[in-house]
């Protein structure tokens, strides 16, 4: 079952949505070109969409940091 996308309340909101999508696409492309991380919030987790690392919110640690053993 496909849902119809919600239409924006006015033309300005439609332009904002399009601008955000263009900015996200440009950020992802730049991250891939420069081999740097590009993080998003997805399914309750912070995910590096360039495919390098993934950090769980429940983990409480930032991506790339190792847990120190005592």
C-alpha positions as CSV (number, residue, x, y, z in Angstrom):
1,X,0.0,0.0,0.0
2,X,1.5,3.3,-1.0
3,X,0.9,6.5,0.8
4,X,0.6,9.9,-0.9
5,X,3.2,12.3,0.3
6,X,1.9,15.2,2.3
7,X,1.7,18.4,0.4
8,X,3.4,21.5,2.1
9,X,1.2,24.2,3.5
10,X,2.6,26.8,1.1
11,X,5.2,27.2,-1.6
12,X,7.8,28.5,0.8
13,X,7.7,25.3,2.8
14,X,8.1,23.3,-0.4
15,X,11.2,25.3,-1.3
16,X,12.6,24.7,2.2
17,X,12.1,21.0,1.8
18,X,13.8,20.9,-1.6
19,X,16.7,23.0,-0.2
20,X,17.2,20.6,2.7
21,X,17.3,17.6,0.4
22,X,19.8,19.3,-1.9
23,X,22.0,20.2,1.1
24,X,21.9,16.6,2.5
25,X,22.8,15.2,-0.9
26,X,25.7,17.6,-1.2
27,X,26.9,16.8,2.3
28,X,26.8,13.1,1.6
29,X,28.7,13.5,-1.7
30,X,31.4,15.6,0.0
31,X,31.8,13.1,2.8
32,X,32.3,10.3,0.2
33,X,34.8,12.3,-1.8
34,X,36.9,13.3,1.2
35,X,36.5,10.0,3.0
36,X,35.0,11.6,6.1
37,X,32.0,10.5,8.1
38,X,28.5,11.8,7.5
39,X,26.2,11.1,10.4
40,X,22.4,10.9,10.5
41,X,19.8,9.8,13.1
42,X,18.2,6.5,11.9
43,X,16.1,4.0,13.8
44,X,17.2,5.3,17.3
45,X,20.9,5.3,16.4
46,X,23.5,7.6,15.0
47,X,24.6,6.1,11.8
48,X,27.6,7.1,9.5
49,X,26.0,6.9,6.1
50,X,29.3,6.7,4.3
51,X,29.4,3.1,5.7
52,X,32.4,3.4,8.0
53,X,31.0,3.2,11.5
54,X,27.7,2.9,13.5
55,X,27.2,4.1,17.1
56,X,24.2,3.1,19.2
57,X,22.6,5.8,21.4
58,X,22.3,3.4,24.3
59,X,26.0,2.7,24.1
60,X,26.8,6.3,25.2
61,X,30.1,6.4,23.3
62,X,30.9,8.5,20.3
63,X,31.9,6.8,17.1
64,X,35.5,5.8,16.8
65,X,36.2,6.0,20.6
66,X,37.2,2.8,22.3
67,X,36.0,1.7,25.7
68,X,38.8,1.9,28.3
69,X,39.2,-1.2,30.3
70,X,40.2,-0.8,33.9
